[in-house]
Amino acid sequence: MNKRAISLRAEHALKTVTPLLQFFSESRWAKRFGTPGICDFTIGNPHEMPMPAFVDALKHSVEPQDRYWYAYKMNEENPRRVVAASLKKWRGMEFEVEDIFLTNGATGALAVVLHTIADAGNEVIYTTPSWFLYDSIIINTGAVPVPVKALPDSFDLDLDAIEEAITEKTSAVIVNSPHNPTGRVYSERTLRALSAILSRASARYGHSVYLISDEAYARIIFDGMDFPSPAAFYDRTIVVYTYGKTLLTPGQRIGYLALHPAMPERAQLRKAIWSQQMLNSWAFPNALMQHALGELDNIAIDVEGLQRKRDLVVRELSSMGYRMRPPEGTFYCLIRSPLADDRVFVDMLAEHDVFCIPGSLQGAEGYFRLSLTGSEEMIGKALPIFRQVLQEARSSARAAAPHLQPG
């Protein structure tokens, strides 16, 4: 009799996601979540009421217009057309309606596309630091994650390391720009170079090496920067997007994946992706979100307000002695921990009800991540605590190793 209660694949995936589960269920933050007065800079949750325009969009769509209004929904025609028109306006590219697949946010899109293009034992490359779940989602499809470290300090793609990591087994490279957690926006020059690398690899191995472009934060760009999408430079790009970041409503999930209009394998992928949506827990957005998408696509959070908060955090923490590279997009700041063990430092902040994410949860050991979705009032309340805990950390570091300088 097989005594194993879960599959080897599920067991492997569980090991990779356990530190995250522990943080979200057992940490000081988990025990204090939602308590009035705390300063919560952990995840990209809203800390103010939803945008009235978002609520209005749902209200306008909640009243059924026919008997099938809340029937089973898959990739419905009208919202797919909304996405195609939006991409044309946004990117100047003619995405086909048939190449757009509506998903439960970016997480659902990533799971679906990886189940579609990667066989067991295939390799999927991604850059670290990274979003929490790339590793686990890749493992859960049976593929092998291949993390490649970003260039230090700049956090740009290490193109040489990526090229070296590509093998005959490589199915895809995941690129996340603007990048969570560093806030880096990859340049056109970098993406053109990456395209050349992937084109050479595809020709060398006789199969497409796909580029999965995770563009969850593509509408959250600071300082008037341009956002170059990898899709502009590589015809085997699969664009992944979620509205949850732009709308700051992560609990109402809708997103999509879109196949490049010049992708050679589009016809083969269309039905395969649709079938994987059906088989992966009905990975389509619910009816209400699809009906409302025509309005939701035109709504966005106050990016200028986020930039003001970014400027405030960068200015004030830098003046205290914290080290960071100002993010070019997203709503996160990745900050160097004054202690080598970022978990210890984050726990010191938590003792004062200031909560951040330890960088080690995202492959950014020695850093911590601060979410700018916290209110300005919250930031103002937390600043004296950041100063106090920095001094405490430096004192403890000197006491533990007087011959060493703190990080």
VENCORKA-V629501 format. One record per pair of residues at least 12 apart in sequence whose ideal C-beta (glycine too) atoms are under 8 Angstrom apart, sorted by the first residue. I is the first residue (numbers start at 0). GAP is how many residues later the second one is. Records with the same first field share a line. If there is no record, write none. Layout:
BEGIN
I=GAP  GAP
END
This chain:
BEGIN
8=130  131  133
9=130
11=127
12=123  126  127
15=119  120  123
16=116  119
18=341  342
19=112  113  341
22=334  335  338
26=323
27=319  322  323  327
28=13  321  326
31=318  321  323
34=318
36=316
37=315  316  317
38=314  315  316  335  339  340  342  343  346
39=315  334  338
40=313  314  315  329  330  331  333  337  341
41=313  314  315  329
42=314  328
43=201  204  206  287  288  327  329
44=205  326  328
45=202  203  327
46=326  327  328  331
47=327
49=198  199
50=196  197  248  250
52=242  246
53=193  195  242  245
55=239
56=235  238  239  242
57=194  230  234
59=232  235
60=227  230  231  234
61=226
68=218  222
69=217  218
70=216
72=211  212  213  214  217
73=28  200  203  204  210
74=25  26  27  199  202  209
75=26  214
76=20
77=212  213  215  216
78=23  206  211  212  214  215
79=17  20  22
80=16
81=211  212  215
82=12  17  19  173  175  210  214
83=12  13  16
85=211
86=13  152  171
90=138  140  141
92=138  139  168
93=167
94=163  164  166
95=163  165  170
97=172
98=159  160  161  162  164  167  171
99=156  157  158  159
100=155  156  157  172  173  176
101=152  153  154  182  183  188
102=151  152  153  154  174  180  181  182
103=149  150  151  179  180  181
104=137  138  139  145  148  149  150
105=108  110  134  135  136  138  149
106=26  30  135
107=145  147  172  175
108=131  132  133  146  147  148  174
109=23  24  27  64  102  104  130
110=26  29  30  169  172
111=145  161  164  165  168  171
112=99  125  127  144  160  163
113=23  24  27  29  58  98
114=26  161  164  165
115=153  156  157  160
116=54  55  93  121  152
117=20  23  24  25  53  54
118=23  24  52
119=22  23
120=21  22  23  48
121=21  22  47  48  49
122=20  21  22  23  42  44  46  47  48
123=14  19  20  21  22  46  47  48  49  50
124=21  22  23  37  40  41  45  47  48  49
125=12  19  20  21  22  47  48  50
126=20  21  22  23  30  31  35  47  48  49  52
127=19  20  21  22  234  235  236
128=21  26  52  53  205  230  233  234  235  238
129=17  46  50  232  233
130=45  49  50  83  231
131=229  230
133=40
134=12
142=28
143=25
145=19  24
146=216
147=13  14  17
148=12
149=32  34
152=172
153=30  171
154=24  27  29  170  179
155=28  30  34
156=18  29  33  37
158=31  34  35  38
161=32  35
162=34  38
165=31  32  35  43
167=37
169=31  35  39
170=38  39
171=37  38  39  40  66
172=21  25  36  37  38  39
173=38  40
174=16  19  36  37  38  39  55
175=38  40
176=36  37  38  41  50  53  152
177=39  40  42  43  49  149  150  151  152
178=150  151
179=36  37  150  152  182
180=149  151  153  176  178  181  183  186  188
181=143  145  150  152  182
182=142  143  144  145  146  147  149  150  151
183=141  143  144  145
184=36  40  42  143  144
185=42  44
186=41
187=40  44  45
190=37  39  41  42  43
191=41
193=17  36  39  40
194=16  35  38  39
197=13  36  38
198=35
201=34
207=28  56  57
208=27
209=26  27  28
210=19  23  25  26  27
211=25  26  28
212=16  17  18  24  25  26  27
213=26
214=14  24  25  26
215=24  25  26  28  29  39
216=28  112  113  114
217=23  111
218=26  27  81  84
219=25  26  81  83  86  109  110  111
220=82  107  108
221=81  84  85  88  105  106  107
222=84  105
224=103  104
226=102
230=29
233=26
234=25  27  28  29
235=24  27  28  29
236=23  26
237=19  20  21  22  25
238=17  18  19  21
239=15  16  17
240=14  15  16  17
241=12  13
242=12  50  53  54
244=85  86
245=53  54  55
246=49  52  53  54
247=53  125
251=37
252=32  36
253=31  35  36  39  42
254=30
256=16
305=25  66  67
307=68
308=63  65  67  70
309=16  17  23  62
311=64  67
312=20  57  59  66
313=12  19
315=67  70
316=16  18  66  69
319=66  67  70
320=17  69
321=13  14  16  64  68
322=12  13
323=12
330=40  41  42
331=37  38  39  40
332=36  37  39
333=25  30  33  34  35
334=32  33  34  35
335=30  31  71
336=22  29  30  31  56  70
337=52  55  56  59  68  69
338=54  57  58  67  68
339=26  67
341=16  17  18  22  23  24  25  26
342=15  17
344=13  23  44  48
345=12  22
347=41  44  45
348=19  36  37  40
351=33  36  37
353=28  31  32  35
355=12  13  14  15
356=12  13  14
365=41
392=13
393=12
END
